[in-house]
Amino acid sequence: MSERVGIEEQITELSLVIVNRKAWLQRREDLIQQGKKVPPDTGCTAATLPGLEAAVRTLEWVRDHHAKR
């Protein structure tokens, strides 16, 4: 049971990181649209999203299929 809790915590933490990064990207775009200066975009934040989303999907799969063993 504690392993399942650990997976749930990891899914939650990664999901929150994804939400935070998407919010930053949107905020940055909003600031640009308002004509405000923002730090240069290195692409790093957006580039990490697919990997983070894949990690969440993998953890969800493990959570859903591990219990069936």
Chimera marker file (.cmm) of the C-alpha trace (Angstrom):
<marker_set name="trace">
<marker id="1" x="0.000" y="0.000" z="0.000" r="1" g="1" b="0" radius="0.5"/>
<marker id="2" x="2.778" y="2.476" z="0.818" r="1" g="1" b="0" radius="0.5"/>
<marker id="3" x="4.307" y="1.960" z="-2.642" r="1" g="1" b="0" radius="0.5"/>
<marker id="4" x="0.975" y="2.999" z="-4.156" r="1" g="1" b="0" radius="0.5"/>
<marker id="5" x="0.933" y="6.127" z="-1.984" r="1" g="1" b="0" radius="0.5"/>
<marker id="6" x="4.456" y="6.949" z="-3.190" r="1" g="1" b="0" radius="0.5"/>
<marker id="7" x="3.348" y="6.659" z="-6.810" r="1" g="1" b="0" radius="0.5"/>
<marker id="8" x="0.311" y="8.860" z="-6.145" r="1" g="1" b="0" radius="0.5"/>
<marker id="9" x="2.558" y="11.489" z="-4.544" r="1" g="1" b="0" radius="0.5"/>
<marker id="10" x="4.895" y="11.408" z="-7.522" r="1" g="1" b="0" radius="0.5"/>
<marker id="11" x="1.988" y="11.772" z="-9.946" r="1" g="1" b="0" radius="0.5"/>
<marker id="12" x="0.653" y="14.707" z="-7.940" r="1" g="1" b="0" radius="0.5"/>
<marker id="13" x="4.045" y="16.416" z="-7.721" r="1" g="1" b="0" radius="0.5"/>
<marker id="14" x="4.774" y="16.022" z="-11.434" r="1" g="1" b="0" radius="0.5"/>
<marker id="15" x="1.278" y="17.217" z="-12.318" r="1" g="1" b="0" radius="0.5"/>
<marker id="16" x="1.825" y="20.339" z="-10.219" r="1" g="1" b="0" radius="0.5"/>
<marker id="17" x="5.163" y="20.993" z="-11.930" r="1" g="1" b="0" radius="0.5"/>
<marker id="18" x="3.407" y="20.714" z="-15.312" r="1" g="1" b="0" radius="0.5"/>
<marker id="19" x="0.673" y="23.136" z="-14.236" r="1" g="1" b="0" radius="0.5"/>
<marker id="20" x="3.289" y="25.571" z="-12.934" r="1" g="1" b="0" radius="0.5"/>
<marker id="21" x="5.331" y="25.473" z="-16.137" r="1" g="1" b="0" radius="0.5"/>
<marker id="22" x="2.278" y="25.891" z="-18.355" r="1" g="1" b="0" radius="0.5"/>
<marker id="23" x="1.170" y="28.821" z="-16.197" r="1" g="1" b="0" radius="0.5"/>
<marker id="24" x="4.598" y="30.448" z="-16.557" r="1" g="1" b="0" radius="0.5"/>
<marker id="25" x="4.514" y="30.014" z="-20.337" r="1" g="1" b="0" radius="0.5"/>
<marker id="26" x="1.059" y="31.601" z="-20.462" r="1" g="1" b="0" radius="0.5"/>
<marker id="27" x="2.085" y="34.426" z="-18.127" r="1" g="1" b="0" radius="0.5"/>
<marker id="28" x="5.173" y="35.087" z="-20.228" r="1" g="1" b="0" radius="0.5"/>
<marker id="29" x="3.036" y="35.255" z="-23.366" r="1" g="1" b="0" radius="0.5"/>
<marker id="30" x="0.586" y="37.596" z="-21.623" r="1" g="1" b="0" radius="0.5"/>
<marker id="31" x="3.431" y="39.909" z="-20.583" r="1" g="1" b="0" radius="0.5"/>
<marker id="32" x="4.779" y="39.943" z="-24.136" r="1" g="1" b="0" radius="0.5"/>
<marker id="33" x="1.314" y="40.809" z="-25.465" r="1" g="1" b="0" radius="0.5"/>
<marker id="34" x="1.176" y="43.680" z="-22.962" r="1" g="1" b="0" radius="0.5"/>
<marker id="35" x="4.471" y="44.970" z="-24.327" r="1" g="1" b="0" radius="0.5"/>
<marker id="36" x="6.420" y="44.219" z="-21.162" r="1" g="1" b="0" radius="0.5"/>
<marker id="37" x="10.002" y="43.018" z="-21.067" r="1" g="1" b="0" radius="0.5"/>
<marker id="38" x="10.558" y="39.388" z="-20.185" r="1" g="1" b="0" radius="0.5"/>
<marker id="39" x="13.704" y="37.273" z="-19.918" r="1" g="1" b="0" radius="0.5"/>
<marker id="40" x="14.835" y="35.672" z="-23.176" r="1" g="1" b="0" radius="0.5"/>
<marker id="41" x="13.104" y="32.402" z="-23.972" r="1" g="1" b="0" radius="0.5"/>
<marker id="42" x="15.583" y="29.548" z="-24.050" r="1" g="1" b="0" radius="0.5"/>
<marker id="43" x="12.859" y="27.020" z="-24.790" r="1" g="1" b="0" radius="0.5"/>
<marker id="44" x="13.828" y="24.940" z="-21.770" r="1" g="1" b="0" radius="0.5"/>
<marker id="45" x="10.500" y="25.228" z="-19.968" r="1" g="1" b="0" radius="0.5"/>
<marker id="46" x="8.410" y="24.185" z="-22.953" r="1" g="1" b="0" radius="0.5"/>
<marker id="47" x="10.907" y="21.485" z="-23.912" r="1" g="1" b="0" radius="0.5"/>
<marker id="48" x="10.486" y="19.709" z="-20.571" r="1" g="1" b="0" radius="0.5"/>
<marker id="49" x="6.699" y="19.383" z="-20.831" r="1" g="1" b="0" radius="0.5"/>
<marker id="50" x="6.539" y="16.297" z="-23.095" r="1" g="1" b="0" radius="0.5"/>
<marker id="51" x="8.936" y="14.389" z="-20.844" r="1" g="1" b="0" radius="0.5"/>
<marker id="52" x="7.078" y="15.360" z="-17.695" r="1" g="1" b="0" radius="0.5"/>
<marker id="53" x="3.738" y="14.405" z="-19.255" r="1" g="1" b="0" radius="0.5"/>
<marker id="54" x="5.186" y="11.053" z="-20.349" r="1" g="1" b="0" radius="0.5"/>
<marker id="55" x="6.465" y="10.462" z="-16.818" r="1" g="1" b="0" radius="0.5"/>
<marker id="56" x="2.979" y="11.068" z="-15.414" r="1" g="1" b="0" radius="0.5"/>
<marker id="57" x="1.443" y="8.658" z="-17.947" r="1" g="1" b="0" radius="0.5"/>
<marker id="58" x="4.055" y="6.024" z="-17.079" r="1" g="1" b="0" radius="0.5"/>
<marker id="59" x="3.441" y="6.380" z="-13.346" r="1" g="1" b="0" radius="0.5"/>
<marker id="60" x="-0.318" y="6.178" z="-13.920" r="1" g="1" b="0" radius="0.5"/>
<marker id="61" x="0.181" y="2.993" z="-15.937" r="1" g="1" b="0" radius="0.5"/>
<marker id="62" x="2.343" y="1.471" z="-13.201" r="1" g="1" b="0" radius="0.5"/>
<marker id="63" x="-0.203" y="2.463" z="-10.570" r="1" g="1" b="0" radius="0.5"/>
<marker id="64" x="-3.105" y="1.015" z="-12.551" r="1" g="1" b="0" radius="0.5"/>
<marker id="65" x="-1.426" y="-2.231" z="-13.602" r="1" g="1" b="0" radius="0.5"/>
<marker id="66" x="0.814" y="-3.014" z="-10.644" r="1" g="1" b="0" radius="0.5"/>
<marker id="67" x="-2.156" y="-3.650" z="-8.350" r="1" g="1" b="0" radius="0.5"/>
<marker id="68" x="-3.524" y="-6.272" z="-10.761" r="1" g="1" b="0" radius="0.5"/>
<marker id="69" x="-0.466" y="-8.546" z="-10.314" r="1" g="1" b="0" radius="0.5"/>
<link id1="1" id2="2" r="1" g="1" b="0" radius="0.2"/>
<link id1="2" id2="3" r="1" g="1" b="0" radius="0.2"/>
<link id1="3" id2="4" r="1" g="1" b="0" radius="0.2"/>
<link id1="4" id2="5" r="1" g="1" b="0" radius="0.2"/>
<link id1="5" id2="6" r="1" g="1" b="0" radius="0.2"/>
<link id1="6" id2="7" r="1" g="1" b="0" radius="0.2"/>
<link id1="7" id2="8" r="1" g="1" b="0" radius="0.2"/>
<link id1="8" id2="9" r="1" g="1" b="0" radius="0.2"/>
<link id1="9" id2="10" r="1" g="1" b="0" radius="0.2"/>
<link id1="10" id2="11" r="1" g="1" b="0" radius="0.2"/>
<link id1="11" id2="12" r="1" g="1" b="0" radius="0.2"/>
<link id1="12" id2="13" r="1" g="1" b="0" radius="0.2"/>
<link id1="13" id2="14" r="1" g="1" b="0" radius="0.2"/>
<link id1="14" id2="15" r="1" g="1" b="0" radius="0.2"/>
<link id1="15" id2="16" r="1" g="1" b="0" radius="0.2"/>
<link id1="16" id2="17" r="1" g="1" b="0" radius="0.2"/>
<link id1="17" id2="18" r="1" g="1" b="0" radius="0.2"/>
<link id1="18" id2="19" r="1" g="1" b="0" radius="0.2"/>
<link id1="19" id2="20" r="1" g="1" b="0" radius="0.2"/>
<link id1="20" id2="21" r="1" g="1" b="0" radius="0.2"/>
<link id1="21" id2="22" r="1" g="1" b="0" radius="0.2"/>
<link id1="22" id2="23" r="1" g="1" b="0" radius="0.2"/>
<link id1="23" id2="24" r="1" g="1" b="0" radius="0.2"/>
<link id1="24" id2="25" r="1" g="1" b="0" radius="0.2"/>
<link id1="25" id2="26" r="1" g="1" b="0" radius="0.2"/>
<link id1="26" id2="27" r="1" g="1" b="0" radius="0.2"/>
<link id1="27" id2="28" r="1" g="1" b="0" radius="0.2"/>
<link id1="28" id2="29" r="1" g="1" b="0" radius="0.2"/>
<link id1="29" id2="30" r="1" g="1" b="0" radius="0.2"/>
<link id1="30" id2="31" r="1" g="1" b="0" radius="0.2"/>
<link id1="31" id2="32" r="1" g="1" b="0" radius="0.2"/>
<link id1="32" id2="33" r="1" g="1" b="0" radius="0.2"/>
<link id1="33" id2="34" r="1" g="1" b="0" radius="0.2"/>
<link id1="34" id2="35" r="1" g="1" b="0" radius="0.2"/>
<link id1="35" id2="36" r="1" g="1" b="0" radius="0.2"/>
<link id1="36" id2="37" r="1" g="1" b="0" radius="0.2"/>
<link id1="37" id2="38" r="1" g="1" b="0" radius="0.2"/>
<link id1="38" id2="39" r="1" g="1" b="0" radius="0.2"/>
<link id1="39" id2="40" r="1" g="1" b="0" radius="0.2"/>
<link id1="40" id2="41" r="1" g="1" b="0" radius="0.2"/>
<link id1="41" id2="42" r="1" g="1" b="0" radius="0.2"/>
<link id1="42" id2="43" r="1" g="1" b="0" radius="0.2"/>
<link id1="43" id2="44" r="1" g="1" b="0" radius="0.2"/>
<link id1="44" id2="45" r="1" g="1" b="0" radius="0.2"/>
<link id1="45" id2="46" r="1" g="1" b="0" radius="0.2"/>
<link id1="46" id2="47" r="1" g="1" b="0" radius="0.2"/>
<link id1="47" id2="48" r="1" g="1" b="0" radius="0.2"/>
<link id1="48" id2="49" r="1" g="1" b="0" radius="0.2"/>
<link id1="49" id2="50" r="1" g="1" b="0" radius="0.2"/>
<link id1="50" id2="51" r="1" g="1" b="0" radius="0.2"/>
<link id1="51" id2="52" r="1" g="1" b="0" radius="0.2"/>
<link id1="52" id2="53" r="1" g="1" b="0" radius="0.2"/>
<link id1="53" id2="54" r="1" g="1" b="0" radius="0.2"/>
<link id1="54" id2="55" r="1" g="1" b="0" radius="0.2"/>
<link id1="55" id2="56" r="1" g="1" b="0" radius="0.2"/>
<link id1="56" id2="57" r="1" g="1" b="0" radius="0.2"/>
<link id1="57" id2="58" r="1" g="1" b="0" radius="0.2"/>
<link id1="58" id2="59" r="1" g="1" b="0" radius="0.2"/>
<link id1="59" id2="60" r="1" g="1" b="0" radius="0.2"/>
<link id1="60" id2="61" r="1" g="1" b="0" radius="0.2"/>
<link id1="61" id2="62" r="1" g="1" b="0" radius="0.2"/>
<link id1="62" id2="63" r="1" g="1" b="0" radius="0.2"/>
<link id1="63" id2="64" r="1" g="1" b="0" radius="0.2"/>
<link id1="64" id2="65" r="1" g="1" b="0" radius="0.2"/>
<link id1="65" id2="66" r="1" g="1" b="0" radius="0.2"/>
<link id1="66" id2="67" r="1" g="1" b="0" radius="0.2"/>
<link id1="67" id2="68" r="1" g="1" b="0" radius="0.2"/>
<link id1="68" id2="69" r="1" g="1" b="0" radius="0.2"/>
</marker_set>
